[in-house]
Amino acid sequence: MSERRRLTNALLSLLGLILGFLVGRGRIVEVAPQPAGFAGLPDQERTRDAALEDLHLGREGSGGFVSGFSPAFEDPADAKHVEFQYADKAHQTETALTGMWLFLATEALFFGGLFLLYAIYRARYPEAIADASRHSELAIGTINTAVLLSSSAIFVFGLGRIKLGQSRALFWACVVTACLGVVFLGLKLYEWKLDFDDHLFPNASFAIHGAHEGAAKLFWTFYFIATGLHGLHMIGGVILVIWIALGARANRYDARYYTPVEIVGLYWSFVDMVWLLLYPSIYLVAMRQ
Amino acid sequence: MSIAASLAIWLILMLLLGLEFLVRGVVAVAIGGAMATFVALTYMQLVKTGGTASAFALAAVFWLMVMFGLGSMDPATRHDVGVAQRTQD
């Protein structure tokens, strides 16, 4: 290809880019009509954010890039809680709940793999797993289960209160829930310390010897991985509950808007559910003697 | 959810925890599963949620069943067959 031809091609490409930009810009201006009664910026300076702000606030006549979405709020107070991409409050709530359930479905499969492995080992080495389980701290595990069940009940109570518009009750419910979560984590850390002191971590100084040593190591590996992962989820849950408490304190939620409280409640109950399966799998394997 | 309802659910769960503690073994795991289901139905209001959210929850149960079915097929059907000792003629 000659030097002249290359130069011509480059100039034509540049011209195409400029024309494309101008045509595109023209179209954007075309589909962004000035809304009725809009007393803001002139057309040329009207920005995307301004158009979206109109839409967000539910101003009539706002069009522009996302015309076709025209939220109709039965109660104008709902408008401040609804993001621009949703038709109305119900649409936003349904989307948020569906998203959370999808996330929980992936979490169920995540923990499911762990439980599958446990079930296979327990079926293959029933006596060894029962022997290994006798070394676990049953009292701490049982207290922790009661603590977690109580925390879920209190959070659900708080959710019920905010549906009646009682923001202060939600705040205190979240404070108690978070405190119980911290108690759970504190007890779990103490239990881990006892387990390490008893040389139950599956390494070279593992305390269980003999014919059941291999299966016992499998059990304690499961124990540390499962309780560790559950603990990480608990830490996340406590942070979320504190976030809800701060929101309740700032009166961010009321009887019309409490979707984040529902979402965090779902997560907290799910973490509770995982523990309800871990508890008998770890502490209650061996029969009473 | 009213105070009475959440208190009743909590009491039922605590009773089940006590029962689980007493029976132990595989039955305890079954009670734990029942408790987890109870939490999903009450605190998480799975039935009331309906729509796509319920479909996701059912999909999770379905895929868990597939995973447990396929994953346990080999351990459940494998038989250890002893190899005959070679005898010296």
Interface residues (C-beta under 8 A of the other chain):
Chain A: E94 L97 T98 M100 W101 L102 L104 A105 A108 L109 G112 G113 L116 A119 I120 A123 R124 T142 T145 A146 L149 S150 S152 A153 V156 F157 L159 G160 G265 L266 S269 F270 D272 M273 V274 L276 L277 Y279 P280 S281 L284 V285 A286 M287 R288
Chain B: M1 S2 I3 S6 L7 I9 W10 L13 M14 L17 E20 F21 L22 R24 G25 A28 V29 I31 G32 G33 M35 A36 V39 A40 Y43 M44 T49 G51 T52 A53 S54 F56 A57 A59 A60 V61 W63 L64 M67 F68 G71 S72 P75 A76
